[in-house]
């Protein structure tokens, strides 16, 4: 799936940013803790298809939580 597309998509519930799950099988909304599946390279952005992200599931990257950007990296030394 094209990373430029991920940057354009938002959570259908809260309109917040999404990031790609490490295995690349879902788009995660950190605010709502929901995972929207990616099937055959196509994100399924339906609330009825979303799954809850539990604390013991794959962690949401800190960069996504801090910046709200899907592919962001956080440099602790940056001013």
PyMOL commands that set and color helices and strands:
alter all, ss='L'
color gray80, all
select helices_A, chain A and resi 3-8+47-49+62-67
alter helices_A, ss='H'
color red, helices_A
select strands_A, chain A and resi 19-20+26-29+34-39+42-43+51-52
alter strands_A, ss='S'
color yellow, strands_A
deselect
rebuild
show_as cartoon
